[in-house]
Amino acid sequence: MQAEVKDAYWKIFDTGDLKTPPGPKLVELIDARISEMAARYRPTYPAAMKCLATDRDGLTAYLRFPAEHHQRIRHSNFIERTFGETRRRTKVIGRLPGETSCLSLVWAVLDRASAGWRGLAMTPDALRLLQDLRRSLLEPPTQMQPRTVTTSTDADSTETVSATA
């Protein structure tokens, strides 16, 4: 039974058979697969399926990035190594004099580490997708202030109109 669950888990994230490009639609498809698996195995493995359902955002985050990067992002620990190197360097200093010195140190570590990152090809489509992702994270749509509209024929009734930008 455990081998069956393990195989089902890895099949959730197999996007080779899908023609959907990376982005929110692909995340929705994988979310649907996660829901199906959770419903199927919940009676047998309730805690594991609760964890799977709870962590779906983290499990599908890499699907928003270009398809060429999926394997590298999902199966690599280069980010953890970079955090470890930053931690190691700040531990030697002990206490940083200010925020600027901390940011300078972290930037230097990230800059040096990024030079060694291999396997992330940047195509024009991939760059566009990353720019769209960055824009959506930094500038999410905001709710506009509701405004009151008064009709000229009936001054006693008001109607509230709201929209999302």
MARVEX-767073 format. One line per 2 residues: their letters; for each residue x, y, z of N, C-alpha, C, CB. Coordinates in steps of 0.05 Angstrom, whole numbers. Each point is the difference from the previous one (the first is absolute). Glycine has a CB too. Example, Ala and Ser with C-alpha at 12.3 -4.5 7.8 and 13.67 -1.06 7.14 Angstrom:
! residues 2
as = 264:-114:156:-18:24:0:18:24:0:-38:-23:25; 31:44:-39:16:24:1:-15:22:14:24:-13:-43;
***
This chain:
! residues 165
mq = 16:-24:0:-16:24:0:17:25:0:-36:-25:24; 59:25:-9:17:24:1:13:5:-27:8:-9:48;
ae = -1:-11:-62:12:4:-27:-21:12:-19:31:-39:8; -56:30:-5:-21:11:-17:-4:30:6:-23:-45:-1;
vk = 23:53:26:-3:28:8:24:16:-10:-27:-14:41; 51:3:-39:24:14:-9:-2:5:-30:27:-21:37;
da = -35:0:-52:-2:4:-29:-22:20:-7:15:-47:-6; -37:46:20:-22:20:-5:10:28:6:-34:-35:12;
yw = 50:38:9:10:27:7:17:11:-22:-1:-13:49; 20:-3:-59:18:10:-21:-15:4:-26:38:-24:22;
ki = -60:10:-27:-15:4:-25:-15:26:1:-5:-49:-4; -1:59:28:-14:26:2:17:21:-14:-21:-13:44;
fd = 47:13:-40:17:22:-9:12:-6:-28:10:10:47; -17:-32:-60:10:-6:-26:-16:16:-21:13:-47:15;
tg = 0:68:-25:-13:18:-19:8:-6:-29:-1:35:36; 15:-56:-41:9:-7:-27:-24:-5:-19:41:-19:20;
dl = -62:8:-10:-23:-6:-17:-19:24:-4:3:-47:16; 2:69:-1:-17:23:-2:11:20:-20:-14:-6:48;
kt = -3:19:-63:8:20:-20:-4:28:11:-11:-32:-37; 3:35:62:-5:26:12:27:13:7:-44:-16:19;
pp = 47:42:-27:25:14:6:1:6:30:1:20:-47; 24:-15:57:2:7:28:-16:25:7:46:-20:0;
gp = -56:20:24:-16:23:9:-23:-9:17:13:25:-40; -32:-7:45:-23:-6:17:-17:-23:-9:1:47:12;
kl = -5:-51:-38:-16:-22:-10:12:-27:6:-17:30:-36; 44:-32:33:14:-25:7:-2:-5:30:31:7:-39;
ve = -29:14:55:-3:-4:29:-28:-10:7:34:37:8; -54:-27:-22:-28:-9:5:-3:-30:-7:-17:46:-9;
li = 29:-54:-13:-1:-29:-8:13:-18:21:0:14:-48; 23:-5:58:15:-16:20:-15:0:26:44:10:-22;
da = -57:13:29:-16:2:24:-23:-20:-1:12:49:5; -24:-52:-29:-22:-19:-3:10:-29:4:-23:31:-32;
ri = 47:-36:22:12:-27:5:5:-5:29:21:2:-45; -11:19:59:5:-2:29:-26:-6:15:39:31:-4;
se = -60:-17:-4:-26:-4:13:-10:-29:-5:-11:49:-5; 14:-59:-19:-8:-27:-6:15:-20:17:-11:14:-47;
ma = 37:-11:49:16:-19:15:-7:2:30:37:4:-33; -41:20:43:-8:3:28:-26:-13:6:25:43:1;
ar = -44:-40:-19:-26:-13:4:2:-30:-1:-22:40:-21; 39:-50:3:3:-29:-3:13:-14:24:2:8:-49;
yr = 19:4:59:16:-13:21:-5:11:28:34:-8:-34; -53:27:37:-5:12:27:-9:-21:20:-13:42:-23;
pt = -4:-61:16:-8:-20:20:24:-17:11:-45:-2:-22; 64:-4:5:23:-17:8:22:17:13:-12:-31:-38;
yp = 18:54:27:22:17:10:-10:28:5:33:-27:-26; -49:31:47:-12:27:4:21:22:6:-40:-24:17;
aa = 60:18:-1:20:21:7:16:8:-25:2:-18:47; 6:-2:-63:16:6:-24:-16:16:-20:26:-42:7;
mk = -51:35:-10:-17:15:-19:-7:28:9:-19:-44:-15; 17:47:42:-4:27:11:24:17:-6:-30:-18:36;
cl = 54:7:-32:25:14:-5:2:7:-30:22:-24:38; -29:6:-55:0:4:-29:-18:23:-8:11:-48:-8;
at = -35:48:19:-20:21:-6:9:27:11:-36:-35:-1; 48:34:25:8:25:13:23:13:-15:-15:-18:44;
dr = 34:2:-54:24:11:-12:-2:2:-31:25:-20:37; -48:20:-48:-3:0:-29:12:25:-12:-41:-27:4;
dg = 40:50:9:12:24:-11:30:-2:-4:-37:27:21; 50:-38:0:29:-4:-2:8:-21:-20:2:14:47;
lt = -19:-35:-49:6:-22:-18:-3:8:-30:-15:-31:36; -2:51:-41:-5:8:-28:13:26:-7:-42:-25:3;
ay = 58:37:14:12:26:-5:18:0:-25:-2:10:49; 17:-32:-52:19:-2:-22:-14:0:-27:31:-24:30;
lr = -57:17:-31:-15:-2:-25:-5:27:-13:-21:-41:17; 25:63:-3:-3:26:-10:24:10:-16:-30:10:38;
fp = 52:-25:-35:25:7:-14:2:-13:-27:23:5:45; -5:3:-62:2:-12:-27:5:-30:2:18:43:-17;
ae = -29:-58:-2:1:-29:0:29:-11:0:-44:-1:-24; 62:16:12:28:-8:-1:12:-1:28:4:19:-46;
hh = -15:-3:64:12:2:27:-13:-19:20:9:47:-10; -31:-60:3:-14:-17:19:17:-21:13:-41:7:-27;
qr = 56:-22:11:16:-22:10:21:11:19:-8:-27:-42; 21:48:35:22:12:16:-11:11:26:25:10:-42;
ir = -47:4:41:-11:13:24:-11:-21:19:-12:40:-27; -2:-60:16:-13:-20:17:18:-20:12:-39:6:-28;
hs = 61:-13:14:17:-21:10:28:9:8:-26:-30:-30; 29:55:37:26:10:8:-2:14:26:13:5:-48;
nf = 10:-5:62:0:14:25:19:24:-1:-11:-42:24; 14:55:-48:18:22:-2:-9:24:16:11:-16:-45;
ie = -37:19:50:-9:22:16:8:-5:30:-39:8:-32; 35:-33:41:7:-7:27:31:4:5:-39:-32:2;
rt = 54:24:-22:30:4:2:6:29:3:8:-41:-27; -22:58:11:5:29:1:-8:11:28:-8:4:-50;
fg = -14:-13:61:-8:9:26:20:-9:21:-48:-1:-13; 58:-23:10:20:-11:19:26:16:-1:-20:-45:-6;
et = 28:53:-18:24:17:-3:-4:27:13:12:-24:-43; -36:36:39:-6:26:13:1:-3:30:-28:13:-40;
rr = 16:-34:50:-1:-5:29:29:-3:11:-46:-22:-4; 62:7:-11:28:-5:9:15:26:2:-2:-46:-21;
rt = -1:63:1:15:25:0:-10:20:21:8:-6:-49; -34:7:53:-9:18:21:6:-10:28:-37:14:-30;
kv = 40:-40:33:7:-11:26:29:8:8:-32:-39:-8; 50:41:-12:27:8:6:1:28:10:17:-32:-36;
ig = -33:50:24:-1:28:8:-12:3:27:-3:14:-48; -17:-30:54:-13:2:26:-23:20:0:43:-13:21;
rl = -36:38:-22:-21:21:1:7:20:-21:-9:-8:49; -10:13:-67:5:19:-21:-7:28:10:-10:-35:-35;
pg = 26:56:26:-5:27:10:-26:12:-9:49:5:1; -60:-14:-23:-25:13:-9:-12:-16:-23:17:44:13;
et = -40:-35:-22:-15:-14:-21:15:1:-26:-42:11:23; 55:11:-29:15:3:-25:23:-20:-2:-13:49:-1;
sc = 27:-52:22:22:-19:-1:-10:-29:-3:27:31:29; -49:-37:-16:-12:-27:-3:-9:-4:-29:-16:1:48;
ls = 2:18:-60:-9:-3:-27:24:-2:-19:-42:25:11; 63:-10:-6:24:-2:-17:12:-27:1:9:48:8;
lv = -7:-60:16:11:-26:3:-18:-21:-14:21:13:44; -47:-12:-40:-18:-19:-13:2:3:-30:-31:1:40;
wa = 31:24:-50:2:4:-29:26:-12:-11:-28:43:5; 50:-39:9:26:-11:-10:-1:-30:-1:24:40:20;
vl = -36:-53:0:-2:-29:1:-18:-9:-23:7:-1:50; -30:13:-54:-18:-8:-22:12:5:-27:-38:11:30;
dr = 52:11:-33:13:7:-26:21:-21:-6:-9:49:7; 25:-56:12:21:-20:-4:-12:-28:-5:31:27:29;
as = -52:-34:-15:-12:-26:-3:-14:-2:-27:-6:-3:49; -6:25:-58:-15:-1:-26:19:-4:-23:-35:30:19;
ag = 60:-23:-17:19:-4:-21:4:-30:-4:23:44:10; -26:-60:11:4:-29:-2:-25:-16:-7:37:6:32;
wr = -60:7:-34:-24:-14:-6:0:-8:-29:-26:25:36; 24:-50:-42:0:-9:-27:-27:-14:-6:51:-6:1;
gl = -57:3:-26:-24:-14:-8:-25:16:-2:21:-38:21; -19:64:-17:-23:18:-3:3:16:-26:-6:3:51;
am = -4:-13:-73:1:13:-25:-21:23:-1:17:-42:-23; -9:64:12:-18:23:-1:-7:6:-29:19:19:42;
tp = -42:-28:-50:-11:6:-27:-16:26:2:0:-49:-14; -6:62:-8:-17:24:1:-28:-6:12:24:17:-40;
da = -35:-40:34:-26:-7:12:2:-4:30:-13:-22:-43; 35:10:52:5:-5:28:3:27:15:21:-45:-10;
lr = -6:63:-2:4:26:12:-27:15:3:47:2:-19; -63:-4:-2:-27:14:0:-17:-12:22:3:9:-49;
ll = -3:-36:52:-15:-13:21:9:8:28:-8:-38:-32; 34:40:35:11:8:26:-7:29:6:38:-33:-5;
qd = -37:50:-15:-8:28:4:-29:2:8:35:15:-32; -52:-30:19:-29:0:6:-4:-10:29:-12:-7:-49;
lr = 26:-14:56:-2:-11:27:9:20:21:7:-46:-18; 16:59:13:10:21:18:-20:22:3:47:-12:-13;
rs = -59:21:-9:-19:22:0:-25:-8:16:17:16:-44; -26:-41:41:-24:-8:14:5:-3:30:-15:-24:-41;
ll = 39:18:49:7:-2:28:4:27:13:20:-45:-9; -7:63:-6:6:26:12:-23:20:-2:47:-8:-12;
ep = -65:5:-8:-22:18:-4:-26:-15:-3:31:33:-22; -40:-46:43:-26:-15:-3:-23:19:-5:18:-36:30;
pt = -39:26:-43:-23:17:-5:-13:9:26:-9:-24:-43; 0:49:44:-11:11:24:-30:5:-4:44:21:12;
qm = -59:-23:10:-28:6:-1:-4:30:-2:-11:-42:27; -5:50:-46:-6:29:-3:-21:8:21:10:-2:-49;
qp = -9:27:57:-19:11:19:-28:-1:-12:35:29:21; -55:-40:-7:-27:1:-11:-10:29:-2:-10:-46:20;
rt = -5:51:-41:-11:26:-4:-30:-2:-1:42:16:-24; -55:5:31:-29:1:0:-9:14:-26:-3:0:51;
vt = -16:-13:-65:-10:11:-25:-30:7:5:33:-27:-29; -40:51:22:-27:9:3:-12:3:-27:10:23:44;
ts = -33:-35:-48:-14:3:-26:-15:26:-1:-4:-50:-5; 1:62:-18:-13:26:-1:-30:-2:2:38:16:-28;
td = -50:-39:20:-29:-2:1:-10:-6:28:1:-16:-47; 15:2:63:-9:-7:27:21:8:20:-27:-39:-18;
ad = 25:63:29:20:11:18:0:-14:27:-5:43:-24; -16:-58:31:-2:-12:27:16:-26:2:-44:21:5;
st = 49:-35:-27:14:-26:1:29:4:-9:-42:-25:-8; 60:12:22:29:1:-7:9:-29:-5:8:43:27;
et = 12:-45:-43:10:-27:-7:31:1:4:-38:-9:-34; 48:-11:49:28:-2:4:13:-17:-22:-7:5:50;
vs = 28:6:-61:14:-14:-22:29:-5:9:-29:21:-35; 39:-46:32:27:-5:7:14:-14:-24:-12:-3:49;
at = 38:6:-50:16:-12:-22:27:-7:10:-26:25:-35; 40:-43:21:27:-7:7:18:8:-23:-15:-38:28;
a = 37:51:-22:19:10:-20:18:-22:-8:-3:46:17;
***
